[in-house]
Amino acid sequence: MAEIVGGGRPVNDAERRVIAYLRDHAPADWLLLHNIEVPRGNDVFEVDLLVLTGHSLVVVDVKGTRGRIEVSGTRWFPPRREAFGSPVAKLRGTAKALKGLLVSRSTQLERVYVDALVVLSSPDAELIDPAGRDAVNVTTVPELVATLSDVSRVRRGCSPHVRPYMTAVLDALNQTVRRSTAPPRFGNWEVEEQLGGDAKVTEYRAFNATLPGSETVLLRVYQADPLADHESRAAERQRIANAYQSLTRIPPHPCVVRSRDFFAIDDESRFVLVLDDVHGQSLHLSPPRGARMSVLQDLLSGLAHAHANGVVHRALTPASVLVTDDGHAVLTGFDYAKLGPRNYTVAHELGNVLDAHYVAPECHERPDRMTTASDVYSAGVIAHQLLTGELPTSADADDPGVPEVVRRMLDHSPAKRPSAAEALQALTAPPPQRSRLGRLVRRLVSRPS
Protein backbone atom coordinates (compact mmCIF):
# COMPACT_ATOMS: atom_id res chain seq x y z
CA MET A 1 0.00 0.00 0.00
CA ALA A 2 1.54 3.28 -1.14
CA GLU A 3 1.60 6.31 1.15
CA ILE A 4 -0.39 9.43 0.31
CA VAL A 5 1.67 12.34 1.57
CA GLY A 6 -0.76 15.13 0.74
CA GLY A 7 -2.75 16.94 -1.87
CA GLY A 8 -5.99 18.70 -2.71
CA ARG A 9 -9.47 17.48 -3.54
CA PRO A 10 -9.80 15.18 -6.61
CA VAL A 11 -11.76 16.85 -9.41
CA ASN A 12 -13.74 13.80 -10.56
CA ASP A 13 -14.42 10.11 -10.00
CA ALA A 14 -11.75 9.07 -12.51
CA GLU A 15 -9.05 10.75 -10.42
CA ARG A 16 -10.45 9.23 -7.21
CA ARG A 17 -10.34 5.73 -8.70
CA VAL A 18 -6.72 6.06 -9.87
CA ILE A 19 -5.56 7.51 -6.55
CA ALA A 20 -7.34 4.73 -4.63
CA TYR A 21 -5.93 2.08 -6.97
CA LEU A 22 -2.35 3.21 -6.43
CA ARG A 23 -2.89 3.56 -2.71
CA ASP A 24 -4.11 -0.05 -2.54
CA HIS A 25 -1.87 -1.75 -5.15
CA ALA A 26 1.41 0.17 -5.44
CA PRO A 27 4.52 -0.80 -3.40
CA ALA A 28 4.57 0.47 0.17
CA ASP A 29 7.68 2.61 -0.40
CA TRP A 30 6.03 4.69 -3.13
CA LEU A 31 4.78 8.18 -2.25
CA LEU A 32 1.70 9.83 -3.74
CA LEU A 33 0.88 13.54 -3.93
CA HIS A 34 -2.36 14.42 -5.70
CA ASN A 35 -4.21 17.47 -7.04
CA ILE A 36 -1.49 20.06 -6.77
CA GLU A 37 -0.40 23.14 -8.67
CA VAL A 38 3.10 23.73 -10.02
CA PRO A 39 3.85 27.46 -10.44
CA ARG A 40 6.20 28.63 -13.15
CA GLY A 41 6.47 32.38 -13.57
CA ASN A 42 2.98 33.71 -14.20
CA ASP A 43 1.66 30.27 -15.21
CA VAL A 44 0.28 27.51 -13.03
CA PHE A 45 0.34 23.85 -14.10
CA GLU A 46 -2.41 21.72 -12.60
CA VAL A 47 -1.23 18.18 -11.79
CA ASP A 48 -3.59 15.32 -11.01
CA LEU A 49 -0.98 13.11 -9.36
CA LEU A 50 2.74 12.89 -8.57
CA VAL A 51 4.18 9.43 -7.89
CA LEU A 52 7.64 9.05 -6.38
CA THR A 53 8.78 5.51 -7.22
CA GLY A 54 12.11 3.85 -6.53
CA HIS A 55 13.60 5.18 -9.78
CA SER A 56 11.71 8.31 -10.88
CA LEU A 57 9.25 11.07 -10.14
CA VAL A 58 6.20 10.67 -12.39
CA VAL A 59 3.71 13.38 -13.33
CA VAL A 60 0.34 11.69 -13.95
CA ASP A 61 -2.70 13.04 -15.80
CA VAL A 62 -5.96 11.07 -15.48
CA LYS A 63 -8.37 10.97 -18.42
CA GLY A 64 -11.86 9.51 -18.08
CA THR A 65 -12.40 9.47 -21.86
CA ARG A 66 -14.27 6.39 -23.02
CA GLY A 67 -14.05 4.18 -26.09
CA ARG A 68 -11.66 4.14 -29.02
CA ILE A 69 -9.44 7.25 -29.10
CA GLU A 70 -7.62 7.92 -32.36
CA VAL A 71 -4.47 10.05 -32.40
CA SER A 72 -3.86 12.24 -35.42
CA GLY A 73 -1.00 14.73 -35.24
CA THR A 74 -1.36 16.73 -32.04
CA ARG A 75 -5.06 15.97 -31.47
CA TRP A 76 -7.07 13.13 -29.94
CA PHE A 77 -10.35 12.06 -31.55
CA PRO A 78 -12.61 10.25 -29.06
CA PRO A 79 -16.09 8.87 -29.83
CA ARG A 80 -19.14 11.03 -29.08
CA ARG A 81 -17.04 14.06 -28.22
CA GLU A 82 -15.19 16.91 -29.90
CA ALA A 83 -11.52 16.32 -30.68
CA PHE A 84 -9.07 17.89 -28.23
CA GLY A 85 -5.36 18.63 -28.01
CA SER A 86 -3.11 15.75 -27.01
CA PRO A 87 -2.74 15.70 -23.20
CA VAL A 88 0.60 13.94 -23.64
CA ALA A 89 2.28 16.97 -25.23
CA LYS A 90 1.08 19.25 -22.44
CA LEU A 91 2.07 16.77 -19.72
CA ARG A 92 5.57 16.43 -21.12
CA GLY A 93 5.89 20.20 -20.84
CA THR A 94 4.68 20.10 -17.24
CA ALA A 95 7.22 17.37 -16.40
CA LYS A 96 9.99 19.45 -17.96
CA ALA A 97 8.91 22.52 -15.99
CA LEU A 98 8.80 20.54 -12.74
CA LYS A 99 12.27 19.14 -13.38
CA GLY A 100 13.57 22.67 -13.87
CA LEU A 101 12.04 23.80 -10.59
CA LEU A 102 13.52 20.84 -8.71
CA VAL A 103 17.00 21.47 -10.12
CA SER A 104 16.71 25.15 -9.22
CA ARG A 105 16.22 24.07 -5.60
CA SER A 106 19.02 21.48 -5.60
CA THR A 107 21.46 20.83 -8.44
CA GLN A 108 21.88 17.19 -7.39
CA LEU A 109 18.30 16.57 -8.57
CA GLU A 110 19.57 16.83 -12.16
CA ARG A 111 20.08 13.06 -11.75
CA VAL A 112 16.40 12.40 -10.98
CA TYR A 113 14.26 11.43 -13.95
CA VAL A 114 10.87 13.17 -14.15
CA ASP A 115 8.51 11.06 -16.27
CA ALA A 116 5.06 11.87 -17.73
CA LEU A 117 2.17 9.42 -17.91
CA VAL A 118 -1.46 9.79 -19.04
CA VAL A 119 -3.77 7.20 -17.46
CA LEU A 120 -6.95 6.18 -19.29
CA SER A 121 -9.26 5.29 -16.42
CA SER A 122 -12.26 3.96 -18.37
CA PRO A 123 -12.24 0.16 -18.81
CA ASP A 124 -13.26 0.44 -22.48
CA ALA A 125 -10.73 3.15 -23.38
CA GLU A 126 -8.35 2.25 -26.21
CA LEU A 127 -5.67 4.51 -27.72
CA ILE A 128 -5.02 4.12 -31.44
CA ASP A 129 -1.74 5.89 -32.19
CA PRO A 130 -0.35 4.89 -35.62
CA ALA A 131 2.68 7.17 -35.29
CA GLY A 132 3.45 5.95 -31.76
CA ARG A 133 4.40 9.41 -30.45
CA ASP A 134 1.85 9.49 -27.63
CA ALA A 135 1.39 5.81 -26.82
CA VAL A 136 4.71 5.54 -24.95
CA ASN A 137 3.34 7.98 -22.37
CA VAL A 138 -0.14 6.46 -22.05
CA THR A 139 -1.33 3.52 -19.95
CA THR A 140 -4.48 2.05 -18.41
CA VAL A 141 -5.37 1.43 -14.77
CA PRO A 142 -4.65 -2.35 -14.88
CA GLU A 143 -1.22 -1.63 -16.40
CA LEU A 144 -0.46 1.42 -14.26
CA VAL A 145 1.68 -0.18 -11.53
CA ALA A 146 3.66 -2.20 -14.09
CA THR A 147 4.30 0.91 -16.20
CA LEU A 148 5.37 2.96 -13.19
CA SER A 149 7.68 0.10 -12.10
CA ASP A 150 9.47 -0.05 -15.47
CA VAL A 151 13.03 1.12 -14.81
CA SER A 152 13.80 1.08 -18.54
CA ARG A 153 11.78 4.30 -18.87
CA VAL A 154 14.56 6.21 -17.07
CA ARG A 155 16.54 8.13 -19.65
CA ARG A 156 20.29 7.87 -20.07
CA GLY A 157 22.14 10.26 -17.77
CA CYS A 158 19.61 9.94 -14.95
CA SER A 159 19.96 7.64 -11.97
CA PRO A 160 17.83 4.46 -11.80
CA HIS A 161 17.80 4.89 -8.01
CA VAL A 162 15.87 7.74 -6.38
CA ARG A 163 16.41 6.74 -2.75
CA PRO A 164 19.66 8.70 -2.30
CA TYR A 165 17.79 11.83 -3.46
CA MET A 166 14.53 11.21 -1.57
CA THR A 167 15.00 13.92 1.06
CA ALA A 168 16.13 16.51 -1.48
CA VAL A 169 13.16 15.68 -3.76
CA LEU A 170 10.63 16.03 -0.94
CA ASP A 171 12.21 19.28 0.28
CA ALA A 172 12.15 20.71 -3.24
CA LEU A 173 8.53 19.66 -3.76
CA ASN A 174 7.57 21.17 -0.41
CA GLN A 175 9.08 24.49 -1.49
CA THR A 176 7.71 24.32 -5.04
CA VAL A 177 4.23 22.82 -5.34
CA ARG A 178 1.05 23.94 -3.64
CA ARG A 179 -2.15 22.16 -2.87
CA SER A 180 -5.09 22.65 -5.21
CA THR A 181 -7.98 23.28 -2.86
CA ALA A 182 -10.88 23.00 -5.31
CA PRO A 183 -11.71 22.17 -8.91
CA PRO A 184 -10.84 25.02 -11.28
CA ARG A 185 -13.60 27.56 -11.68
CA PHE A 186 -14.06 30.11 -14.43
CA GLY A 187 -16.73 32.63 -13.59
CA ASN A 188 -19.72 30.59 -12.52
CA TRP A 189 -18.56 27.47 -14.37
CA GLU A 190 -16.94 24.71 -12.30
CA VAL A 191 -14.73 22.22 -14.11
CA GLU A 192 -15.94 18.65 -14.23
CA GLU A 193 -13.18 17.33 -16.47
CA GLN A 194 -10.17 18.63 -18.36
CA LEU A 195 -10.37 17.40 -21.95
CA GLY A 196 -6.99 18.49 -23.29
CA GLY A 197 -5.21 21.44 -24.78
CA ASP A 198 -1.88 22.96 -25.66
CA ALA A 199 0.19 26.01 -24.77
CA LYS A 200 -2.45 28.39 -26.15
CA VAL A 201 -5.82 26.91 -25.16
CA THR A 202 -7.16 24.32 -22.72
CA GLU A 203 -10.55 22.65 -23.07
CA TYR A 204 -12.76 21.68 -20.13
CA ARG A 205 -16.20 20.19 -19.58
CA ALA A 206 -17.93 22.26 -16.88
CA PHE A 207 -21.26 22.78 -15.15
CA ASN A 208 -23.01 25.75 -13.62
CA ALA A 209 -21.80 25.94 -10.00
CA THR A 210 -25.12 27.45 -8.91
CA LEU A 211 -27.04 24.49 -10.34
CA PRO A 212 -24.99 21.29 -9.77
CA GLY A 213 -26.34 18.51 -11.93
CA SER A 214 -27.37 20.88 -14.72
CA GLU A 215 -26.31 20.35 -18.33
CA THR A 216 -22.61 20.68 -19.06
CA VAL A 217 -20.88 23.12 -21.37
CA LEU A 218 -17.53 23.15 -23.15
CA LEU A 219 -15.02 25.78 -22.00
CA ARG A 220 -12.16 26.89 -24.20
CA VAL A 221 -9.72 28.76 -21.94
CA TYR A 222 -7.22 30.83 -23.94
CA GLN A 223 -3.88 31.92 -22.48
CA ALA A 224 -2.89 35.57 -22.90
CA ASP A 225 0.07 37.72 -21.92
CA PRO A 226 -1.06 40.44 -19.49
CA LEU A 227 2.41 42.00 -19.46
CA ALA A 228 2.61 42.67 -23.20
CA ASP A 229 2.45 46.22 -24.53
CA HIS A 230 -0.94 47.76 -25.27
CA GLU A 231 -0.81 47.13 -29.03
CA SER A 232 0.21 43.48 -28.63
CA ARG A 233 -2.47 42.85 -26.01
CA ALA A 234 -5.14 44.38 -28.23
CA ALA A 235 -4.11 42.16 -31.15
CA GLU A 236 -4.08 39.07 -28.92
CA ARG A 237 -7.51 39.94 -27.51
CA GLN A 238 -8.92 40.29 -31.02
CA ARG A 239 -7.46 36.95 -32.09
CA ILE A 240 -8.85 35.13 -29.06
CA ALA A 241 -12.27 36.75 -29.38
CA ASN A 242 -12.55 35.84 -33.05
CA ALA A 243 -14.53 32.61 -32.54
CA TYR A 244 -17.02 34.30 -30.21
CA GLN A 245 -17.50 37.27 -32.52
CA SER A 246 -18.01 34.95 -35.49
CA LEU A 247 -20.55 32.77 -33.69
CA THR A 248 -22.52 35.72 -32.34
CA ARG A 249 -22.83 36.93 -35.93
CA ILE A 250 -24.56 33.64 -36.80
CA PRO A 251 -28.16 33.23 -35.56
CA PRO A 252 -28.94 29.91 -33.79
CA HIS A 253 -28.95 26.94 -36.18
CA PRO A 254 -29.08 23.20 -35.40
CA CYS A 255 -26.00 22.54 -37.57
CA VAL A 256 -23.73 25.22 -36.04
CA VAL A 257 -22.32 25.03 -32.50
CA ARG A 258 -23.82 27.68 -30.22
CA SER A 259 -21.72 30.15 -28.26
CA ARG A 260 -23.03 31.03 -24.80
CA ASP A 261 -20.57 33.49 -23.32
CA PHE A 262 -17.11 35.00 -23.53
CA PHE A 263 -15.26 36.73 -20.72
CA ALA A 264 -11.82 37.57 -19.31
CA ILE A 265 -10.57 36.42 -15.92
CA ASP A 266 -7.94 37.75 -13.57
CA ASP A 267 -5.84 40.46 -15.25
CA GLU A 268 -6.77 39.28 -18.74
CA SER A 269 -4.20 36.51 -18.50
CA ARG A 270 -6.95 34.13 -19.65
CA PHE A 271 -10.13 34.37 -21.72
CA VAL A 272 -12.99 31.89 -21.57
CA LEU A 273 -15.26 30.93 -24.47
CA VAL A 274 -18.38 29.00 -23.37
CA LEU A 275 -19.87 26.68 -26.02
CA ASP A 276 -22.61 24.08 -26.17
CA ASP A 277 -21.27 20.68 -25.11
CA VAL A 278 -22.03 18.73 -28.27
CA HIS A 279 -21.82 15.06 -27.39
CA GLY A 280 -20.64 13.69 -30.69
CA GLN A 281 -17.65 12.21 -32.44
CA SER A 282 -15.45 14.06 -34.87
CA LEU A 283 -16.01 13.37 -38.55
CA HIS A 284 -12.37 12.23 -38.47
CA LEU A 285 -13.97 8.99 -37.23
CA SER A 286 -16.24 8.13 -40.15
CA PRO A 287 -19.95 7.76 -39.30
CA PRO A 288 -21.98 4.71 -40.34
CA ARG A 289 -22.37 4.42 -44.11
CA GLY A 290 -26.14 4.93 -43.97
CA ALA A 291 -25.75 8.34 -42.31
CA ARG A 292 -23.12 9.78 -44.62
CA MET A 293 -25.39 11.70 -46.96
CA SER A 294 -27.37 13.22 -44.09
CA VAL A 295 -24.11 14.22 -42.39
CA LEU A 296 -22.98 15.91 -45.61
CA GLN A 297 -26.32 17.71 -45.89
CA ASP A 298 -26.03 18.92 -42.27
CA LEU A 299 -22.48 20.17 -42.97
CA LEU A 300 -23.63 22.13 -46.02
CA SER A 301 -26.69 23.41 -44.16
CA GLY A 302 -24.51 24.80 -41.35
CA LEU A 303 -21.97 26.21 -43.82
CA ALA A 304 -24.68 27.85 -45.95
CA HIS A 305 -26.17 29.40 -42.79
CA ALA A 306 -22.76 30.81 -41.77
CA HIS A 307 -22.16 32.19 -45.28
CA ALA A 308 -25.62 33.75 -45.39
CA ASN A 309 -24.69 35.71 -42.28
CA GLY A 310 -21.36 36.93 -43.60
CA VAL A 311 -19.03 34.40 -41.92
CA VAL A 312 -16.31 32.48 -43.81
CA HIS A 313 -15.06 29.48 -41.82
CA ARG A 314 -11.55 29.27 -43.43
CA ALA A 315 -10.33 26.21 -41.50
CA LEU A 316 -12.87 23.55 -42.45
CA THR A 317 -11.65 19.95 -41.96
CA PRO A 318 -13.26 16.74 -40.63
CA ALA A 319 -11.98 17.75 -37.18
CA SER A 320 -14.33 20.75 -37.18
CA VAL A 321 -17.45 18.66 -37.80
CA LEU A 322 -19.06 16.72 -34.95
CA VAL A 323 -21.49 13.86 -35.51
CA THR A 324 -23.91 12.93 -32.72
CA ASP A 325 -25.08 9.40 -31.93
CA ASP A 326 -28.23 9.90 -34.01
CA GLY A 327 -26.24 10.97 -37.08
CA HIS A 328 -26.71 14.74 -36.78
CA ALA A 329 -23.70 16.90 -37.77
CA VAL A 330 -22.67 20.17 -36.13
CA LEU A 331 -20.11 22.65 -37.51
CA THR A 332 -17.48 23.88 -35.00
CA GLY A 333 -13.96 25.34 -35.00
CA PHE A 334 -14.53 29.04 -35.77
CA ASP A 335 -11.27 30.32 -34.21
CA TYR A 336 -9.96 31.56 -37.56
CA ALA A 337 -13.24 32.52 -39.22
CA LYS A 338 -13.72 35.82 -41.06
CA LEU A 339 -16.85 37.86 -40.42
CA GLY A 340 -17.06 40.45 -43.14
CA PRO A 341 -15.02 43.67 -43.50
CA ARG A 342 -13.07 44.77 -40.42
CA ASN A 343 -9.94 46.69 -39.55
CA TYR A 344 -7.89 43.69 -38.34
CA THR A 345 -7.25 40.11 -39.43
CA VAL A 346 -6.25 36.74 -37.97
CA ALA A 347 -5.37 35.37 -41.42
CA HIS A 348 -1.64 35.44 -40.65
CA GLU A 349 -2.30 32.67 -38.09
CA LEU A 350 -3.82 30.34 -40.69
CA GLY A 351 -0.52 29.08 -42.08
CA ASN A 352 0.23 27.41 -38.76
CA VAL A 353 -3.07 25.53 -38.44
CA LEU A 354 -4.36 24.65 -41.91
CA ASP A 355 -4.36 21.12 -43.32
CA ALA A 356 -3.23 21.51 -46.93
CA HIS A 357 -5.48 18.66 -48.12
CA TYR A 358 -8.56 20.81 -47.45
CA VAL A 359 -7.25 24.15 -48.73
CA ALA A 360 -8.54 25.43 -52.07
CA PRO A 361 -5.84 25.71 -54.78
CA GLU A 362 -6.10 29.49 -55.00
CA CYS A 363 -5.38 29.80 -51.26
CA HIS A 364 -2.32 27.56 -50.87
CA GLU A 365 0.06 30.50 -51.03
CA ARG A 366 -2.39 33.17 -49.85
CA PRO A 367 -4.64 31.99 -46.97
CA ASP A 368 -5.82 35.59 -46.59
CA ARG A 369 -7.68 35.16 -49.91
CA MET A 370 -10.10 32.62 -48.48
CA THR A 371 -13.74 33.16 -49.41
CA THR A 372 -17.04 31.31 -49.29
CA ALA A 373 -15.87 29.56 -52.48
CA SER A 374 -12.76 28.22 -50.73
CA ASP A 375 -14.99 26.98 -47.88
CA VAL A 376 -17.07 25.13 -50.48
CA TYR A 377 -13.89 23.51 -51.86
CA SER A 378 -12.97 22.33 -48.34
CA ALA A 379 -16.49 20.94 -47.90
CA GLY A 380 -16.10 19.19 -51.27
CA VAL A 381 -12.91 17.45 -50.09
CA ILE A 382 -14.71 16.35 -46.92
CA ALA A 383 -17.71 15.17 -48.99
CA HIS A 384 -15.47 13.14 -51.33
CA GLN A 385 -13.64 11.59 -48.38
CA LEU A 386 -16.91 10.90 -46.61
CA LEU A 387 -18.52 9.18 -49.60
CA THR A 388 -15.49 7.28 -50.95
CA GLY A 389 -13.11 6.96 -48.02
CA GLU A 390 -10.36 8.67 -50.01
CA LEU A 391 -9.09 12.20 -50.63
CA PRO A 392 -9.93 13.42 -54.16
CA THR A 393 -7.46 13.14 -57.04
CA SER A 394 -7.61 14.16 -60.70
CA ALA A 395 -8.42 10.54 -61.57
CA ASP A 396 -11.74 10.79 -59.71
CA ALA A 397 -13.38 13.08 -62.29
CA ASP A 398 -15.75 10.36 -63.55
CA ASP A 399 -16.16 8.37 -60.33
CA PRO A 400 -19.86 7.27 -60.33
CA GLY A 401 -19.82 7.16 -56.52
CA VAL A 402 -19.28 10.93 -56.35
CA PRO A 403 -22.32 13.13 -57.04
CA GLU A 404 -21.86 15.63 -59.85
CA VAL A 405 -22.36 18.56 -57.46
CA VAL A 406 -19.44 17.35 -55.31
CA ARG A 407 -17.21 17.32 -58.39
CA ARG A 408 -18.28 20.91 -59.08
CA MET A 409 -17.43 21.86 -55.49
CA LEU A 410 -13.88 20.66 -56.20
CA ASP A 411 -13.44 22.70 -59.38
CA HIS A 412 -10.11 24.53 -59.45
CA SER A 413 -11.89 27.69 -60.56
CA PRO A 414 -13.67 29.37 -57.62
CA ALA A 415 -16.22 30.93 -60.02
CA LYS A 416 -17.36 27.48 -61.22
CA ARG A 417 -18.09 26.13 -57.74
CA PRO A 418 -21.67 26.19 -56.46
CA SER A 419 -22.45 28.04 -53.26
CA ALA A 420 -22.98 25.95 -50.13
CA ALA A 421 -26.73 26.60 -50.42
CA GLU A 422 -26.76 25.51 -54.08
CA ALA A 423 -24.78 22.36 -53.27
CA LEU A 424 -27.20 21.55 -50.45
CA GLN A 425 -30.17 22.06 -52.75
CA ALA A 426 -28.64 19.77 -55.39
CA LEU A 427 -28.08 17.01 -52.84
CA THR A 428 -31.54 17.25 -51.32
CA ALA A 429 -33.57 17.77 -54.51
CA PRO A 430 -35.68 14.72 -55.49
CA PRO A 431 -34.72 12.99 -58.75
CA PRO A 432 -36.58 14.34 -61.78
CA GLN A 433 -39.88 12.54 -62.48
CA ARG A 434 -40.19 10.98 -65.90
CA SER A 435 -43.45 11.72 -67.69
CA ARG A 436 -45.85 8.95 -68.70
CA LEU A 437 -45.42 9.89 -72.39
CA GLY A 438 -41.63 9.76 -72.06
CA ARG A 439 -41.78 6.29 -70.50
CA LEU A 440 -44.06 5.10 -73.32
CA VAL A 441 -41.74 6.46 -76.04
CA ARG A 442 -38.69 4.81 -74.43
CA ARG A 443 -40.60 1.52 -74.21
CA LEU A 444 -41.52 1.65 -77.92
CA VAL A 445 -37.98 2.59 -78.96
CA SER A 446 -36.43 -0.22 -76.95
CA ARG A 447 -38.92 -2.86 -78.23
CA PRO A 448 -37.19 -5.32 -80.61
CA SER A 449 -38.17 -4.94 -84.25
N, C-alpha and C positions, 0 to 999 in steps of 0.2 A: 504494500500500500504506500503510494507516494505521499509526500507531505506538502500540504498547501500552506505556503508561507504568507499569503496575503492577497489582496486584490479588491476590486470593486464588485458591483452587482452584475451578473450575466445579463446580456441584452435579450436573449431568447432561449427557447427550450433546446435548440441545437447546441448552443454553447454549454448549457447546463449538463447535457448528456455527455459531451466530450470531457468536460472537467471531471464529472463523476466517474467516467470510465477510466481515466488516467489515475485518479485517486485510488480506485479499487483494483486496478490491474498492473500499474507500472511498478518497477522496482522500488523498494522502500527508501533507497538513498537518492531518488530523484526528487527535485523540488519544483513546485508549481506556483506560478504567480499569474493571476488572471485579471482581465478587464482593467488594464492600466493605460496610461498615456505616456508617450515618449516625446518630450519637447525637443525641438530643434530650431533655434532661432525663433521666428514668428510662427512657425508651423507646429502642429501637434499631431503625432501619429497615434491612432487608436490601435491597441493590441489586444486581441482576444485572450491570448495565453502565451506565457513564457515557460519553457520547460528546460531546466538545468539537468542534463543527463551526466553520465560519467565521462563523456568525451566532447560535449558541445552545449551551447546555449541555443535553443531553438525558438524562433518566433512563429507562432501558430495562428492561422486565420481559419475560423470555422464557417463553412458554407452549408446552409440547409437546402440548397438547390436540389430538386428531384429530377429523376429520369436521365435520359441520354443527353450529355452536354458535349456539343461539338466545338472544337477550338479552330478558329480561322484567323490567322494573323495575331493581332493583339486583342481579339474579342472572343467571348464565350457565347455560344448560342444554345440556351436551354429550351426545353419544350414548354409551351404555354406561358412564355414570358419573353419580354424584350431582351435582346442581346445586351451584354454589358462588358465593360473593359476587364481584361484578364486580372484577377486578384493576385496572380502569381507575380506579375511584373511589379505591382505596387508593394507586395510583401517583401520582395527582394530588396527594394529600395529602403523599406523600413529596417530590415536586418542590417543593411549597410550603414544606415544612420545610427542605429544602436551600437554597432561595433565601433564607430567613430567616437561616440560619447563614452563608451567604456575605456577606450584607449586614452582619451583625453584625461580620464581620471587616474589611470595607471598604465604606464607604457608596457608593463609585463603582460597585459591582457591582449596585446597584439597576437599572442600565441593561441588565444582561445577562438575557436571557430564558431561563428554565429550563423546558424542555418535558418532556412525559411521553409515552411510547410503549410499547405492548404489542406484542410481535412473536410472531405465530403461526408456529412453526417447522415444523410438519408440512405437507407438500405438499398434503394433502387438506383442510386446515383451512379453514373458511368461516364468517365471522361474519354472522349474520342479526340486524340491529339495526333494527327498524321505526321506533323513535323517533329513532335517529341520535345518541343522547347519547354512546355509547361508541365508535362506529365512527371518529370523527375522531381518536381516539388509538390506533388499532389498525392494524397493517400486517402484511405477510407478508415472508418473507426476500427473494424476488425484487424486491419493491418497497421494501425497507428503505433502500437508499442514496438512491433518488429522494425518499422521504419525508423523510429526514434532511436532504436538500439543499434542501428547499422553504422558501425565505425568507419566503413569505407566512404561514407558521405563527407568525412572531414577532408578538407582540401590540403594539398601539399603545402608545407610551411607552417601549418598549425599543429598543435599538440593533440594526440589522441587521448590525452589524459587531462581532465579538468580539475581533478582533486587538488593538485598543488596550488591552483588559482582560485579555489572556492571562496575563500575569505575576501580576496580582492574583488571577485565578481559580485558578491553580495553587497559589499561596501559601495561599489560603483553603482549598482542598481538602486541602492537605497538613496544615493545622492542624486540619481538621474531621473528615475521614473516616478510617476505619481498615480495614485489610485483614481480610477474613473468611478465617480460616485453614482452616476445614473446614465441611462441610455441617452445618446445625443438627442438634442432637441433643437429644432429650427422654427422659431416663432411658436406657433401652437401645435406644430407637428412633431410627434415623438417617434423616433426611429424604431421600427420593428425588426428590420434586417438590412444589413449593408449588402448591396448586390454586386458592387465592383466599382471600377473607376481607374483613373490614371492621375498624372500630376496636375491636370487641369480641372477635372470634374469627377465627382464621386456620386454614385447613384444609390439611393436608399428606398426601401419600402417603408411607409410611415402611416400613422393613424392620428386622428384628431385627439389630442390629450384631454380635451374637455369631454369627449364622448368615446371612452375606451370601448372597443368592440365595434366601432363604426367602420364603414368601408375604408380601405386603404388607398393611398395615393402614391405616385412615384415622385421622389424628389431628386432633382439634378442640382447638386451643390457645386458651384463654380468657384475656383480659387482666384483671388485677385491680389494685386500688390498695393496695399494702402500707403506705402512709402514712395511710390513713384511720383513724378512731377505731374502737375495738373493736366497737361495735354495728354500724357501717356495714360493716366487714369481715366480720362474721358473716353479715349479710344477703346480701352479695355472694357469699360462699362457698356459702350455701344455694342461691342462684339458679343459680350455675354448676354445682353438683353435682346439680341437679334431674334432668337427663337420665340421669345414671348411676344415681341412686337409683331412678328409674322403671324403667329397663331391668333392674336387678338384681332388681326385684320380679317381673319377668316371666320365667318359666322359658323355656329355649331353645325356639324355634319357627321353622320354616322361612320363615314369612312376617313375621317381626319381626327387625330388625337386632340383632346380638348385641354387647353391650358386653364388652370384655375387661379394661379397667383404668381407673383414674382416680387421678391423683396431682398433688401440687403440686410446683413447682420453684422454685429460688432462695428468696426470702423471701416466698413466696406471691404474687409479682407475676404469676404465670401458673399456670393449671391445665390439665392435659392429660387429655382423654377419648379412650380408645383403642377404636375400633369395627372391626367386620369391614369389609373393603374390598369392598363389593358392586359388582361390575363390571356396571352396568346403566345404562339411561337413565331420566331422570325421566319420569313419566307426563305431564308438561307436553308432551312430544313423544309424540304418540299412537302406541301400538303397532299392529301390523298388525291389520286388522279381524278376522281369524280368531281372534286371541288375546284379544279384548276381554272376553269373558265369563269366561275363566279368570283374567284379571288381576283382574276385579271379585271373583271368588270368593276369590282369594288375599288381596285387600285386606280383605274381610269376615272371612276366617279369622284374619288377624293382628289385626284390631280386636277380634273376639270373644275371642281369647286374651288380649289386654291387659285387656279389660273383666272377664273371668273372674278375673283376678288383681288386681282393684281399681285399675287404672290407666285414667284418662280422658286421651285424647290432647290435646284442646282446640285444636289448631292444624292440623287435617287439611286438606290441599290437594293437588293433583296434584304439587306440588314435594316432598312428603314421602312419595311412593311411587316406588320404583325398579323398573324392569322389566328383567330380564336378557335376554340374547340368545335364550334358549329360551322366553321368554314368562312367566317366573316373576316374581311381584311381591313386594316386600319393603317393609314399613312402617318409616319412619324419622322423624326430626324430633321427638324427645321432649323438647326443651328446656323446653317450657312445660306438660308433662303434670302431672296431679294424681294422686297415689297415696294415696288414702284420707285419713282424718282426720289432721291434723297441726297443729302450733302456729305455722306460718308459711305464707305463700302467695307465689306468683310471678304471681298473676292480674293484678296491677296492671301487669305488663309486656305483657300480651296486646294492649292497645289499640294498641301501637306496631307489632305484627307481623302481626295478623290480616288476612286478605283477606275483605272483607265479603261477597263472593259465596258463601262457604262457611260463613258463620256462621248458626246457627239463629236464627229470628226472635226467640225469647225471650231471646237473649243479645246482641242488637245493642247495647243500652244497658248491659247488665250481664254482661261476659265472665266474671265470677267465678261466675255461675250455671251454667256449663257442666257438663253431665252426660254419661253414656253416651248419652242420647237426643240430645243436641246433636251428639255425634260421629257418630251414625247419620245425622242430617240432612246433615252435611258429606259423609259417604260417599255419600248419595243424590245430592247435587249432582255429585260426581265421577262416579258411575255414569251419571247422565243425560248428562253431557258426554261420557263415554266412549262411550256407545251411540249418541248422536245427533249429537255434534259441537257441541252448543249448550248453554248454560246453561239451566236450567229456567225457564219462565214459567207464569203461570196458564193460558195457552192450551194448555198441553201435557197437560191433565188426561186427555184421551182419546187421546193419541198411541199408536197400536198398536205402535210400535217400542220403547216403554218398558214393561218388565214391571210388573205390578200391584204387586209388592212394592216396587219402586223408587218408585212413586208414594206408597205408604204411608210410606216412609222420609222423604219430603218433606212430610209432613203438618205443618201449622202447630201442631198440638197435640202436645206431646211424648208425652202418654199414648197417643196413637193410633199412634205409630211402633213398628215391630217392634224387637226387640233385634238386635244385629249377628249373633248366633247364629241367630235366627229368620229373618232376611233371607237368611243364607247357606243355611240349610236349604231355604227356598223356591226359591232359585235352582238348587240342586243336586238337588232332588227330581225323580224321573222323572215324566213326564206320567201322569195317571191312566189305567189300562187299562179299556177299554170291554168289558163282558161280551158273550159270544156272544149271549145272549138280547136284550140291548139293541140290538146291531147288527141282529138279525133284525127286531125291532119297527120300528126306524127304516127298514129296507128296505121293509117292508110299507106303512108310512105314506106313504113317498115314492113308492110305485108308482102310476102314473096309473090312474085309475078307468075 
